[in-house]
């Protein structure tokens, strides 16, 4: 079994957004990927809470670290529900999906 010791890399999201928001069209592109970023954030949080590395998750899922890296990268590709279920199980979580009606305007 892989070493399950996990040391998160420090990341200041507020600083990242402040810097990135200076780029042209950043806000529009960022907003269009809101759901993907939210999912990626939840995945990273779940993996951190489980104290797992990408290698450890990959081993539990029967895949490679690079596949986990791509899976956790928002906006790069759209994983299947089956893959998300495997990821959730690997980090000790259940996957929940729900449809939310649009807000009336």
N, C-alpha and C positions, 0 to 999 in steps of 0.2 A: 504494500500500500504506500502511496506517496506521503511525503512529509506534510502534515496538515497545519504546520505553523504558518501563520499569515501575518505579514507586516504591511499594512496599507501604505501606499505612497501618498504623501501629503498633497492635497489639491485644494486650492482656494477657488471655488466656483465663481464667487462674486468678482474676484480679480480677473478671472478668465473672461467673464461676460463683459466687464468694463473694457478690457483690451479688445476683445473681438467685436464689440458693438461699434467700434470706430471704422470697421471695414464697410464698404458700400454693400448694400443689400443684405447685410448680416441679419437684421431683425426679421425681415420677410422670410428668409430661408430658415432661421432658427424656429420661428413660429410654426412654419409648415411641418417641422419635425417634432413638435411638442410631444405627441404620443410616443414616438420612438425614444426620445430622451427620457421621458418618464419611465418607460419600461426598462431601459438600460440602467437608469438610476436605481430602480427597485432590484434589479438583478445584482448589481454591484453591492448594494446594501445587504441583500440576503447572503451573498457569498462571504462578505466581511463578517456578518453576524455568525455565520457557520465556522469562521476561522479557517477558510479554505483558500488555497491558491488556485489559479486557473488549471495548473497541472492536475491537482487533486480532483477538481470537478470533471476534467476531461477523462481521467481514469475511471471515475464512477459512471460516466456516460458512455464509455467505450469509444472515445474520439480523441482528438489531439488538442493540445494547448492552443494552437493557432485557430482551430475551429471555435474554441471558447472565446478567444479574443475577438474574432469576427462577430460572434453572437452578441457579445457585450458592447459592441461599437454601434452606437445609435446611427440609424440612417444608412448603414452600409448594405444591409440585406434584410429581408423580411423572413424571419424563421417560421416554421410550421408550428401548429399547436402541439404536435407530437414532440418536437424538439423542445419547446418551452416546457412541456410536462416533464420531460427527462431532466432538464436543467433544474426545475423546481424540486423534483425528487432528490436530485444529487445534492442540493444545498439544504435539504430538510424542510422543504416547503410544499404547500399545495398550490396549484395554479387555479386562479379564479378569473373568469372572463365575464364581463357583463356589458349589455347595451344600455346606454343612457339616452333618453329622449332629448332632443334639442330643446334649448330654453326658448320659450315664446318671446318674441320681440315686439 
